[in-house]
C-alpha cells in the first residue's frame, strides 16, 4: 500500500476506518523492518554505529506493537457492542440447561 498525503490527512483527523488504520500500520511495520535491515547492513560494513541498529530495532518493535493494539481494541469494541445489544449472555443454571431469553 502506498502512503499518500490523503492517507496522512485521514489518519491525523480521525476520518479513517479500522481497516484503513490497520493497513497503514502494516505499511509502517514494513518500512520499519526495512529500516532495521538497512541499518544492520550499514553496521556490518562498518559505516554506521550499533546505536543506530538498536534504535531502528526499537522502532521496528514499536511499529509491530501498534497493529496488535489496534486488533485488541477492535475486539474489545466488538465485545462491548455485543454486550450493549444484549447478545448471548449465558447465565449459570443449576440444571445445566440454557436459560430462557431475557424479557
Secondary structure, DSSP 8 states (H G I E B T S, - for coil): ----HHHHHHHHHT---HHHHHHHHHHHHHHHHHHHHHHHHHHHTTSS-HHHHHHHHHHHHHHHHHHHHHHHHHHHHHHHHHHHTT-------TTS-------
